[in-house]
Structures are given as C-alpha cells and as structure tokens.
Amino acid sequence: MQLSIDLTGRDILVTGSDFAARQAVRRYEAAGAVVSRLSTPQGAGHDGPLPERPFLVAAVDDGQTGWEPLLDRCRAAGIPVAAEPAAGRSGHVTLVGGGPGTVELLTVAAVKALRDADVVFYDRLAPYQELASLTSAELVDVGKRPGHHKVSQGDIEKLMVASALEGNNVVRLKGGDPYVFGRGGEEVASCVAAGVPVRVISGVTSAISVPAAAGIPVTHREVSHMFTVVSGHAPLTEKELTHLAGLGGTIVVLMGIGTLHHLAAGLRRAGMRADMPMAVVERGYRPGQKTTIAELGNIATAAAGCSNPAVLVIGEVVRVAEANRGHAEAEAELDRLAASLLGS
C-alpha cells in the first residue's frame, strides 16, 4: 500500500551515514519537509538542533549497527518510522529503457534507478512528463527531434561521462529499449572508454508494445511466426527491400513516417502484394493515439496526415487485430442492448 502525505513544513529526521542518506535527504527536501540529520547511532554528526518531536523518522539502511534502540524509542513515543533504502554507489551511469512513453510500462528496475539518480538526462520519447514524481534528481532535457538535435549525440555522451566523473549517479533515460535503435551501444562504449562503470536496464520496446496498444499482435498462431524490426529513419536499399519482402512474417518499422512512401513502393517493387494489410500507429500510449489501417498499395495516401512518433506494422496480423476489434465492438453492442432491455 502506498500513501501520499503532505510533508510541507514538517520536521523530518533522517538517520544514516551522509553518503547513504544523501538521496533520501534530497527526496524529503524536494517534498517540502524541514530535514534534520543524524549520521551515527551515537548521536554524532547532526547538523544543528534536532527536532524535539519530529513528524517522521526516515531510517536509512546504511549498514551501521546500533540504530534499533533509537528507532524503538521513537516508535514507543508514537513517532512513525519509515524505512529508506541507502543511496547507490556514486560515479556511475545507468542507461534506462523508458518504454513507449507511459510510466505504467516502466520496469521496477527503472523506477529504482530513477529514485537513486543524482542527474537524469532524458529524451522526448521517454515518460519525462512525470519524472518529478519518480525522482528528485536534476533533470536535463537532451531530447532530439527529427531535423533538430537539442544536444548532439556526442555531447550527450560527454555530459554523461563528465557528470559521473564528478561523482554523480547518472541515469540516461531513453524511450523504448536502449539497445533497439537507441544508440545504447555507443553510450556504453563512451563510458567504458572513460573508465566509468555503466549498466543497462532494458525497457519495453515500442516495436512490440505500440502495436499491442492498437490491438495488433506481432506474432499469431498460423498467421505469423516471426517478426522483423526495421529503423525507418533512412530509406532502405533495393537489396534490403528485396530481402525484407522475401522474409515473410510481420514487419515492424519504427519512426518510419518520413520514409513510408519509399518503403511501400519499394516493397511492391520487391514483389510484396498490393493488398497486404498495413497499420500506422501514432503516439502509442499517449494522448491522441491513433491507428490508420490500409493496404500496402494505398497506405501512402491513407496515411498522408500521419506523423512521428509512429510505428508501422505490415503483415496479416493487422487483419487479426481488425477481426478482434470487430468482435469486441459486437460484444459491446450486445452489452448496450442488454442494458437497454433491462432498463426498460
């Protein structure tokens, strides 16, 4: 159970060593609390006078023995005691996959990494709108848009490395998964070259989750037993188009609106039939999510008003989604009819 308490102006005593408690202190201060510190069980290391009766004691698990007598006295006096995790090690980078843009699809590991961060460098496709509720870290927008890079990739890597070398816990929050067209490999290589410890937390890739948001399975028994994920940033070569058309299964294209016309025409030249179903899912899991379904031969016209971020899905699985949608709509209509009859 999670409870939300307004801590504005409340006296909070945070116990634990300075290193272990540094992020807990920042979280409570960000919540508006008046924070006092106690660094050792013996009472040493406090800054200024301690509150006579704090509203809450935040006990950081710093590995020191001897805290329990103090915490027991607080509990006996009716002062709530909250267990807080110790801050992680300093001076490292964590690449975090943020999924398709909703906090509901962040992994538990991602949430923990954000909680423990000192600095977060985030992209526009990550769930950045709600970051303030997930971390008290410094937030740095390094988002890139088509044709406009707010911060270049090379500069992002320099910023990450420099911040980690200053002793910060750095999170690089990216949309989707860092290793699926996310340039995660380059960022890991930059950290390794600089001697900075780095780890990767996988995210829910939009290649699967965004079609799912539109009811499209990328595989389906007796329809498609394989799927191929393609970057849509640059046009494919004729050789790549021929190979792709001959693979079969489902084709998923990420950020492919700009090359949609070239892709559709190229797959037709490579032998894919004109009536192959195709879907364009825009803004998956975000306000204004929209799905456009057409056939390969006319998708360029049908999707003329579509824009990125979008995921393209080509294959018979699109028909599966249409059939399921029709069944769901029929069930909904029966439910409405039954409700109407019962109310009459």
C-alpha positions as a LaTeX table, in Angstrom:
\begin{tabular}{lrrr}
\hline
Residue & $x$ (\AA) & $y$ (\AA) & $z$ (\AA) \\
\hline
Met1 & 0.00 & 0.00 & 0.00 \\
Gln2 & 1.29 & 3.46 & $-0.91$ \\
Leu3 & 0.17 & 6.56 & 0.94 \\
Ser4 & 0.65 & 10.18 & $-0.07$ \\
Ile5 & 1.30 & 12.60 & 2.79 \\
Asp6 & 1.81 & 16.34 & 2.53 \\
Leu7 & 5.21 & 16.94 & 4.14 \\
Thr8 & 5.38 & 20.68 & 3.52 \\
Gly9 & 6.91 & 22.33 & 6.59 \\
Arg10 & 7.02 & 19.06 & 8.53 \\
Asp11 & 10.06 & 18.20 & 10.67 \\
Ile12 & 11.68 & 15.04 & 9.32 \\
Leu13 & 14.66 & 13.36 & 10.97 \\
Val14 & 16.76 & 11.35 & 8.51 \\
Thr15 & 19.11 & 8.85 & 10.12 \\
Gly16 & 22.05 & 7.19 & 8.43 \\
Ser17 & 25.53 & 8.00 & 7.18 \\
Asp18 & 25.89 & 11.04 & 4.98 \\
Phe19 & 26.74 & 9.02 & 1.88 \\
Ala20 & 23.92 & 6.52 & 2.30 \\
Ala21 & 21.33 & 9.14 & 3.24 \\
Arg22 & 22.13 & 11.79 & 0.65 \\
Gln23 & 19.32 & 10.86 & $-1.74$ \\
Ala24 & 16.74 & 10.35 & 1.00 \\
Val25 & 17.56 & 13.84 & 2.27 \\
Arg26 & 17.09 & 15.27 & $-1.21$ \\
Arg27 & 13.75 & 13.45 & $-1.67$ \\
Tyr28 & 12.32 & 14.79 & 1.60 \\
Glu29 & 13.59 & 18.30 & 0.96 \\
Ala30 & 12.02 & 18.17 & $-2.52$ \\
Ala31 & 8.73 & 17.27 & $-0.82$ \\
Gly32 & 8.95 & 20.49 & 1.22 \\
Ala33 & 10.00 & 18.95 & 4.53 \\
Val34 & 12.31 & 20.55 & 7.08 \\
Val35 & 15.07 & 17.94 & 7.27 \\
Ser36 & 17.35 & 17.25 & 10.23 \\
Arg37 & 20.20 & 14.76 & 10.10 \\
Leu38 & 21.64 & 12.15 & 12.45 \\
Ser39 & 24.63 & 10.38 & 10.94 \\
Thr40 & 25.53 & 7.88 & 13.69 \\
Pro41 & 23.57 & 5.91 & 16.27 \\
Gln42 & 25.63 & 7.58 & 18.98 \\
Gly43 & 24.18 & 10.97 & 18.09 \\
Ala44 & 27.24 & 12.39 & 16.38 \\
Gly45 & 27.20 & 14.08 & 13.04 \\
His46 & 23.94 & 16.04 & 13.29 \\
Asp47 & 23.56 & 19.45 & 11.71 \\
Gly48 & 22.09 & 21.99 & 14.13 \\
Pro49 & 19.48 & 21.23 & 16.78 \\
Leu50 & 17.40 & 18.12 & 16.34 \\
Pro51 & 13.60 & 18.45 & 16.49 \\
Glu52 & 12.15 & 17.60 & 19.88 \\
Arg53 & 9.40 & 15.54 & 18.29 \\
Pro54 & 9.78 & 15.02 & 14.52 \\
Phe55 & 6.71 & 14.29 & 12.42 \\
Leu56 & 8.55 & 11.29 & 10.94 \\
Val57 & 11.87 & 9.49 & 11.27 \\
Ala58 & 13.29 & 8.29 & 7.94 \\
Ala59 & 15.67 & 5.45 & 8.81 \\
Val60 & 18.18 & 4.84 & 6.02 \\
Asp61 & 19.58 & 1.32 & 5.84 \\
Asp62 & 23.26 & 2.34 & 5.92 \\
Gly63 & 24.65 & $-0.93$ & 7.31 \\
Gln64 & 25.59 & 0.53 & 10.69 \\
Thr65 & 24.56 & $-1.36$ & 13.80 \\
Gly66 & 23.06 & 0.36 & 16.82 \\
Trp67 & 20.16 & 2.22 & 15.24 \\
Glu68 & 17.40 & $-0.01$ & 16.63 \\
Pro69 & 17.33 & 1.35 & 20.23 \\
Leu70 & 16.77 & 4.87 & 18.91 \\
Leu71 & 14.14 & 3.74 & 16.42 \\
Asp72 & 12.38 & 1.67 & 19.09 \\
Arg73 & 12.19 & 4.73 & 21.36 \\
Cys74 & 10.67 & 6.74 & 18.51 \\
Arg75 & 8.06 & 4.05 & 17.85 \\
Ala76 & 7.24 & 3.82 & 21.55 \\
Ala77 & 6.70 & 7.59 & 21.61 \\
Gly78 & 4.27 & 7.29 & 18.70 \\
Ile79 & 6.62 & 8.78 & 16.10 \\
Pro80 & 6.30 & 6.97 & 12.74 \\
Val81 & 9.48 & 5.38 & 11.39 \\
Ala82 & 9.86 & 4.94 & 7.62 \\
Ala83 & 12.48 & 2.56 & 6.21 \\
Glu84 & 14.54 & 4.17 & 3.43 \\
Pro85 & 17.00 & 2.41 & 1.09 \\
Ala86 & 20.60 & 3.54 & 1.09 \\
Ala87 & 21.81 & 5.57 & $-1.86$ \\
Gly88 & 23.62 & 3.60 & $-4.52$ \\
Arg89 & 27.28 & 3.88 & $-5.35$ \\
Ser90 & 28.44 & 7.16 & $-6.81$ \\
Gly91 & 30.14 & 7.90 & $-10.09$ \\
His92 & 28.40 & 5.55 & $-12.50$ \\
Val93 & 25.96 & 5.62 & $-15.42$ \\
Thr94 & 22.78 & 3.62 & $-15.88$ \\
Leu95 & 21.12 & 3.50 & $-19.28$ \\
Val96 & 17.42 & 3.04 & $-18.66$ \\
Gly97 & 14.84 & 1.96 & $-21.20$ \\
Gly98 & 11.75 & 4.06 & $-20.52$ \\
Gly99 & 9.35 & 2.08 & $-22.69$ \\
Pro100 & 6.89 & 3.68 & $-25.11$ \\
Gly101 & 6.22 & 6.78 & $-23.05$ \\
Thr102 & 3.98 & 5.86 & $-20.14$ \\
Val103 & 5.18 & 5.36 & $-16.57$ \\
Glu104 & 2.90 & 2.33 & $-16.33$ \\
Leu105 & 5.34 & 0.41 & $-18.54$ \\
Leu106 & 8.49 & 1.35 & $-16.63$ \\
Thr107 & 10.15 & $-1.68$ & $-15.09$ \\
Val108 & 10.73 & $-1.97$ & $-11.35$ \\
Ala109 & 14.48 & $-1.69$ & $-12.02$ \\
Ala110 & 13.90 & 1.52 & $-13.98$ \\
Val111 & 11.91 & 3.07 & $-11.13$ \\
Lys112 & 14.64 & 2.15 & $-8.64$ \\
Ala113 & 17.36 & 3.62 & $-10.85$ \\
Leu114 & 15.44 & 6.88 & $-11.19$ \\
Arg115 & 14.86 & 7.02 & $-7.43$ \\
Asp116 & 18.60 & 6.69 & $-6.80$ \\
Ala117 & 19.76 & 9.10 & $-9.51$ \\
Asp118 & 21.56 & 12.39 & $-8.91$ \\
Val119 & 21.19 & 13.51 & $-12.54$ \\
Val120 & 18.80 & 12.29 & $-15.25$ \\
Phe121 & 19.45 & 13.01 & $-18.93$ \\
Tyr122 & 16.17 & 12.26 & $-20.70$ \\
Asp123 & 14.79 & 12.02 & $-24.23$ \\
Arg124 & 11.45 & 13.29 & $-25.56$ \\
Leu125 & 10.20 & 9.72 & $-26.16$ \\
Ala126 & 10.76 & 8.73 & $-22.53$ \\
Pro127 & 7.97 & 9.31 & $-19.95$ \\
Tyr128 & 9.51 & 12.63 & $-18.92$ \\
Gln129 & 6.25 & 14.42 & $-18.04$ \\
Glu130 & 6.02 & 12.52 & $-14.75$ \\
Leu131 & 9.71 & 12.39 & $-13.86$ \\
Ala132 & 9.29 & 14.82 & $-10.97$ \\
Ser133 & 7.12 & 12.23 & $-9.19$ \\
Leu134 & 9.73 & 9.49 & $-9.70$ \\
Thr135 & 12.97 & 11.21 & $-8.78$ \\
Ser136 & 14.36 & 14.26 & $-7.00$ \\
Ala137 & 17.41 & 14.27 & $-9.28$ \\
Glu138 & 18.46 & 17.15 & $-11.50$ \\
Leu139 & 16.58 & 16.74 & $-14.80$ \\
Val140 & 18.33 & 17.59 & $-18.07$ \\
Asp141 & 16.43 & 17.58 & $-21.36$ \\
Val142 & 18.67 & 16.29 & $-24.16$ \\
Gly143 & 15.78 & 15.29 & $-26.42$ \\
Lys144 & 16.26 & 15.03 & $-30.16$ \\
Arg145 & 13.58 & 15.72 & $-32.73$ \\
Pro146 & 13.66 & 14.93 & $-36.45$ \\
Gly147 & 15.89 & 17.54 & $-38.05$ \\
His148 & 16.66 & 19.22 & $-34.72$ \\
His149 & 19.08 & 17.88 & $-32.15$ \\
Lys150 & 18.84 & 19.93 & $-28.98$ \\
Val151 & 22.09 & 18.30 & $-27.85$ \\
Ser152 & 24.19 & 16.23 & $-30.25$ \\
Gln153 & 24.78 & 12.55 & $-29.55$ \\
Gly154 & 28.47 & 13.18 & $-28.94$ \\
Asp155 & 27.70 & 15.96 & $-26.46$ \\
Ile156 & 25.18 & 13.77 & $-24.64$ \\
Glu157 & 27.88 & 11.17 & $-24.11$ \\
Lys158 & 30.33 & 13.82 & $-22.89$ \\
Leu159 & 27.75 & 15.19 & $-20.45$ \\
Met160 & 27.02 & 11.72 & $-19.03$ \\
Val161 & 30.68 & 10.87 & $-18.58$ \\
Ala162 & 31.60 & 14.24 & $-17.06$ \\
Ser163 & 28.72 & 14.07 & $-14.57$ \\
Ala164 & 29.66 & 10.54 & $-13.50$ \\
Leu165 & 33.31 & 11.54 & $-13.09$ \\
Glu166 & 32.11 & 14.30 & $-10.75$ \\
Gly167 & 30.70 & 11.53 & $-8.53$ \\
Asn168 & 27.06 & 11.56 & $-9.59$ \\
Asn169 & 24.73 & 8.64 & $-10.12$ \\
Val170 & 23.72 & 9.33 & $-13.72$ \\
Val171 & 20.63 & 7.93 & $-15.41$ \\
Arg172 & 20.29 & 8.20 & $-19.17$ \\
Leu173 & 16.53 & 7.74 & $-19.69$ \\
Lys174 & 15.62 & 6.74 & $-23.23$ \\
Gly175 & 12.40 & 5.81 & $-24.95$ \\
Gly176 & 11.84 & 2.12 & $-25.66$ \\
Asp177 & 14.92 & $-0.02$ & $-25.11$ \\
Pro178 & 18.48 & 1.38 & $-25.17$ \\
Tyr179 & 19.66 & $-1.41$ & $-27.47$ \\
Val180 & 16.81 & $-1.17$ & $-30.01$ \\
Phe181 & 17.79 & 1.78 & $-32.25$ \\
Gly182 & 18.55 & 3.69 & $-29.07$ \\
Arg183 & 22.31 & 4.19 & $-29.58$ \\
Gly184 & 22.83 & 2.50 & $-26.24$ \\
Gly185 & 25.87 & 0.65 & $-27.55$ \\
Glu186 & 27.61 & 3.92 & $-28.37$ \\
Glu187 & 26.86 & 5.36 & $-24.94$ \\
Val188 & 28.15 & 2.25 & $-23.18$ \\
Ala189 & 31.33 & 2.42 & $-25.27$ \\
Ser190 & 31.86 & 6.07 & $-24.27$ \\
Cys191 & 31.55 & 5.21 & $-20.58$ \\
Val192 & 33.90 & 2.23 & $-20.88$ \\
Ala193 & 36.48 & 4.33 & $-22.72$ \\
Ala194 & 36.39 & 6.90 & $-19.89$ \\
Gly195 & 36.61 & 4.25 & $-17.17$ \\
Val196 & 33.10 & 4.99 & $-15.89$ \\
Pro197 & 31.09 & 2.00 & $-14.58$ \\
Val198 & 27.96 & 1.53 & $-16.67$ \\
Arg199 & 24.98 & $-0.81$ & $-16.75$ \\
Val200 & 21.89 & $-1.15$ & $-18.93$ \\
Ile201 & 18.30 & $-1.65$ & $-17.78$ \\
Ser202 & 16.21 & $-2.98$ & $-20.62$ \\
Gly203 & 12.94 & $-1.28$ & $-21.48$ \\
Val204 & 9.69 & $-2.32$ & $-23.12$ \\
Thr205 & 10.37 & $-1.73$ & $-26.81$ \\
Ser206 & 7.82 & 0.19 & $-28.84$ \\
Ala207 & 8.27 & $-2.40$ & $-31.60$ \\
Ile208 & 6.00 & $-4.73$ & $-29.60$ \\
Ser209 & 4.17 & $-2.50$ & $-27.14$ \\
Val210 & 2.83 & 0.13 & $-29.54$ \\
Pro211 & 1.26 & $-2.41$ & $-31.93$ \\
Ala212 & $-0.18$ & $-4.08$ & $-28.81$ \\
Ala213 & $-1.72$ & $-0.75$ & $-27.77$ \\
Ala214 & $-3.60$ & $-0.86$ & $-31.09$ \\
Gly215 & $-4.61$ & $-4.50$ & $-30.58$ \\
Ile216 & $-2.08$ & $-5.83$ & $-33.09$ \\
Pro217 & $-0.03$ & $-8.93$ & $-32.10$ \\
Val218 & 3.32 & $-9.05$ & $-33.89$ \\
Thr219 & 3.04 & $-12.88$ & $-33.98$ \\
His220 & $-0.08$ & $-15.02$ & $-34.13$ \\
Arg221 & $-0.53$ & $-18.78$ & $-34.41$ \\
Glu222 & $-0.95$ & $-19.92$ & $-38.01$ \\
Val223 & $-0.61$ & $-16.32$ & $-39.21$ \\
Ser224 & 2.91 & $-15.13$ & $-38.40$ \\
His225 & 5.68 & $-16.98$ & $-36.56$ \\
Met226 & 8.33 & $-14.27$ & $-36.93$ \\
Phe227 & 8.70 & $-10.50$ & $-36.96$ \\
Thr228 & 11.41 & $-8.16$ & $-38.20$ \\
Val229 & 12.12 & $-4.74$ & $-36.71$ \\
Val230 & 13.42 & $-2.05$ & $-39.04$ \\
Ser231 & 14.52 & 1.55 & $-38.48$ \\
Gly232 & 12.56 & 3.99 & $-40.59$ \\
His233 & 14.95 & 6.92 & $-40.26$ \\
Ala234 & 16.69 & 6.26 & $-43.60$ \\
Pro235 & 15.37 & 4.72 & $-46.84$ \\
Leu236 & 16.22 & 1.04 & $-47.34$ \\
Thr237 & 18.33 & $-0.07$ & $-50.27$ \\
Glu238 & 16.86 & $-2.17$ & $-53.06$ \\
Lys239 & 18.77 & $-5.17$ & $-51.71$ \\
Glu240 & 17.33 & $-4.64$ & $-48.22$ \\
Leu241 & 13.81 & $-4.20$ & $-49.61$ \\
Thr242 & 14.08 & $-7.43$ & $-51.60$ \\
His243 & 15.37 & $-9.30$ & $-48.56$ \\
Leu244 & 12.62 & $-7.85$ & $-46.35$ \\
Ala245 & 9.84 & $-8.69$ & $-48.79$ \\
Gly246 & 11.02 & $-12.28$ & $-49.01$ \\
Leu247 & 11.25 & $-12.94$ & $-45.28$ \\
Gly248 & 7.53 & $-13.28$ & $-44.61$ \\
Gly249 & 6.02 & $-12.81$ & $-41.17$ \\
Thr250 & 5.44 & $-9.35$ & $-39.71$ \\
Ile251 & 7.45 & $-6.22$ & $-40.47$ \\
Val252 & 7.60 & $-3.51$ & $-37.80$ \\
Val253 & 9.09 & $-0.13$ & $-38.72$ \\
Leu254 & 9.98 & 2.40 & $-36.03$ \\
Met255 & 9.76 & 6.14 & $-36.76$ \\
Gly256 & 9.01 & 5.40 & $-40.40$ \\
Ile257 & 6.62 & 8.16 & $-41.46$ \\
Gly258 & 9.33 & 10.07 & $-43.31$ \\
Thr259 & 10.23 & 7.03 & $-45.43$ \\
Leu260 & 6.76 & 5.48 & $-45.67$ \\
His261 & 6.23 & 6.26 & $-49.36$ \\
His262 & 9.66 & 4.87 & $-50.29$ \\
Leu263 & 9.11 & 1.76 & $-48.16$ \\
Ala264 & 5.66 & 0.94 & $-49.56$ \\
Ala265 & 6.75 & 1.48 & $-53.17$ \\
Gly266 & 9.97 & $-0.48$ & $-52.62$ \\
Leu267 & 8.21 & $-3.48$ & $-51.10$ \\
Arg268 & 5.80 & $-3.51$ & $-54.05$ \\
Arg269 & 8.74 & $-3.50$ & $-56.48$ \\
Ala270 & 10.26 & $-6.35$ & $-54.49$ \\
Gly271 & 7.16 & $-8.46$ & $-55.03$ \\
Met272 & 5.00 & $-7.90$ & $-51.96$ \\
Arg273 & 1.35 & $-7.93$ & $-52.92$ \\
Ala274 & $-0.59$ & $-4.69$ & $-53.02$ \\
Asp275 & $-3.38$ & $-5.92$ & $-50.70$ \\
Met276 & $-1.01$ & $-6.73$ & $-47.81$ \\
Pro277 & $-2.61$ & $-5.08$ & $-44.74$ \\
Met278 & $-0.66$ & $-2.33$ & $-43.06$ \\
Ala279 & $-1.20$ & $-0.19$ & $-39.97$ \\
Val280 & 0.25 & 3.11 & $-38.80$ \\
Val281 & 0.01 & 3.57 & $-35.03$ \\
Glu282 & 0.71 & 7.14 & $-33.99$ \\
Arg283 & 1.54 & 8.32 & $-30.46$ \\
Gly284 & 1.18 & 4.93 & $-28.82$ \\
Tyr285 & 0.14 & 5.15 & $-25.14$ \\
Arg286 & $-0.01$ & 8.93 & $-25.39$ \\
Pro287 & $-2.90$ & 11.39 & $-25.70$ \\
Gly288 & $-4.20$ & 11.34 & $-29.24$ \\
Gln289 & $-3.18$ & 7.75 & $-30.01$ \\
Lys290 & $-4.47$ & 6.91 & $-33.48$ \\
Thr291 & $-4.38$ & 3.89 & $-35.77$ \\
Thr292 & $-4.67$ & 4.10 & $-39.56$ \\
Ile293 & $-5.23$ & 0.81 & $-41.40$ \\
Ala294 & $-4.98$ & 0.38 & $-45.15$ \\
Glu295 & $-3.30$ & $-1.85$ & $-47.73$ \\
Leu296 & 0.28 & $-1.63$ & $-48.92$ \\
Gly297 & $-0.88$ & $-0.32$ & $-52.29$ \\
Asn298 & $-2.70$ & 2.71 & $-50.85$ \\
Ile299 & $-1.14$ & 3.26 & $-47.42$ \\
Ala300 & 0.86 & 6.27 & $-48.61$ \\
Thr301 & $-2.38$ & 8.07 & $-49.44$ \\
Ala302 & $-4.31$ & 6.83 & $-46.38$ \\
Ala303 & $-1.51$ & 7.92 & $-44.00$ \\
Ala304 & $-0.83$ & 11.27 & $-45.66$ \\
Gly305 & $-1.66$ & 13.18 & $-42.47$ \\
Cys306 & 0.21 & 10.89 & $-40.08$ \\
Ser307 & 3.30 & 12.00 & $-38.17$ \\
Asn308 & 6.01 & 10.60 & $-35.88$ \\
Pro309 & 6.28 & 9.18 & $-33.30$ \\
Ala310 & 4.67 & 6.28 & $-35.10$ \\
Val311 & 5.13 & 2.55 & $-35.57$ \\
Leu312 & 4.30 & 0.88 & $-38.89$ \\
Val313 & 3.10 & $-2.74$ & $-38.96$ \\
Ile314 & 2.99 & $-4.71$ & $-42.22$ \\
Gly315 & 1.51 & $-8.22$ & $-42.32$ \\
Glu316 & $-1.53$ & $-10.41$ & $-41.91$ \\
Val317 & $-1.52$ & $-9.80$ & $-38.14$ \\
Val318 & $-3.18$ & $-6.47$ & $-38.91$ \\
Arg319 & $-6.24$ & $-8.41$ & $-40.12$ \\
Val320 & $-6.23$ & $-10.35$ & $-36.84$ \\
Ala321 & $-6.48$ & $-7.05$ & $-34.97$ \\
Glu322 & $-9.32$ & $-5.89$ & $-37.23$ \\
Ala323 & $-11.22$ & $-9.15$ & $-36.63$ \\
Asn324 & $-10.71$ & $-8.90$ & $-32.86$ \\
Arg325 & $-11.79$ & $-5.28$ & $-32.91$ \\
Gly326 & $-14.96$ & $-6.18$ & $-34.79$ \\
His327 & $-15.72$ & $-8.94$ & $-32.27$ \\
Ala328 & $-15.12$ & $-6.56$ & $-29.36$ \\
Glu329 & $-17.39$ & $-3.93$ & $-30.92$ \\
Ala330 & $-20.13$ & $-6.56$ & $-31.45$ \\
Glu331 & $-19.82$ & $-7.67$ & $-27.81$ \\
Ala332 & $-20.03$ & $-4.06$ & $-26.69$ \\
Glu333 & $-23.17$ & $-3.53$ & $-28.79$ \\
Leu334 & $-24.79$ & $-6.63$ & $-27.24$ \\
Asp335 & $-23.92$ & $-5.32$ & $-23.77$ \\
Arg336 & $-25.51$ & $-1.95$ & $-24.60$ \\
Leu337 & $-28.62$ & $-3.69$ & $-25.95$ \\
Ala338 & $-28.91$ & $-5.88$ & $-22.85$ \\
Ala339 & $-28.55$ & $-2.88$ & $-20.59$ \\
Ser340 & $-31.24$ & $-1.06$ & $-22.55$ \\
Leu341 & $-33.66$ & $-4.02$ & $-22.30$ \\
Leu342 & $-33.04$ & $-4.39$ & $-18.57$ \\
Gly343 & $-33.69$ & $-0.71$ & $-18.05$ \\
Ser344 & $-36.98$ & $-0.72$ & $-19.98$ \\
\hline
\end{tabular}
